[in-house]
Amino acid sequence: MTYHTKAIYRQGAFFPLAQCDFPEDSQVELLIQGPSVVLPVVTDAERQTRVLRQVTDRMKRNPLPAGAVTYSRDQLHERH
């Protein structure tokens, strides 16, 4: 069975943010993902342009392979 929920790590233990209906003393496996990185806001127009160019150039240098698997929006949503 697969069950997805978020949790808070506090004082050495994980506390689920939603009710879990597991029997007491159930053994579970956790997949830990760190918190998302929040990037600083760039307000300088020249710097915004420079960053956008760098990202675009990097994307052009690293295209997806010709046989890459593509997913629909719904499939991507289910893969979280």
N, C-alpha and C positions, 0 to 999 in steps of 0.2 A: 504494500500500500504506500502511496506517495501522498504526502501532506505538506502544503506550503504555508508558512506563516513567518512573520517577522518577530524578532525577539530583541530584548535589551540585555546587554552583558553588564552585570553589576556584581562586584565583590566576589568574582570567581565563578559565577553561575549565570546561565542563560534563562531569562524570564520571557516566555511567549507573550506576545501582545494580543493573542486571541485564545479563546477557550480550546483546549486540546482534550479530546475524549479518549485518551489512552488509558488502559488499565494501570493501576499503581505499579511502580517498579518496572515499567516497560523499558526495554532497551531500544534506543533510537540512534540514527546516524545523522549528524549535522553537516551540512555544506555551508561553510562560513564565507560570506562575502563582506568585505569591508565597506564602510560608509562611502557614499559617492563623493567625489572631489568637487568642490565648488570653486570654480575659477574666478579670479578677480574680474571686475567690470572694467573694460577698456573704454575710456571716454575720449581719448585723443584720436581724432579722425585719421591722422597719418599712421598711427600705430595700428588702428583697426584695419586699414588698407594693407599694411605690411603683413599682419598676422593672417588675413584672409588669403593673400597671395601665397604665403608659405604653406598654408593648409592645402590650397588648390594645387600647388606644385607637387606637394608630397602625394596627393591623391593621384595625380597624373603619372607619377613615377611608379606607383604601386597599384596598377589596375587589377580588378578581379580576374581570376583565370577564366578562360573561355568556357570550361565545363563546370563552373561553380554552381552549386545548388542555390536556387532562389526560393524564397518563402513569401507567402502572402502575408498581409497584415495580421490576419487571424492566427496564422501559424506562428508568427513572431511573438504575438501576445501570449500564446500558450507555452512558449519556451522559456519564460522567465524563471 
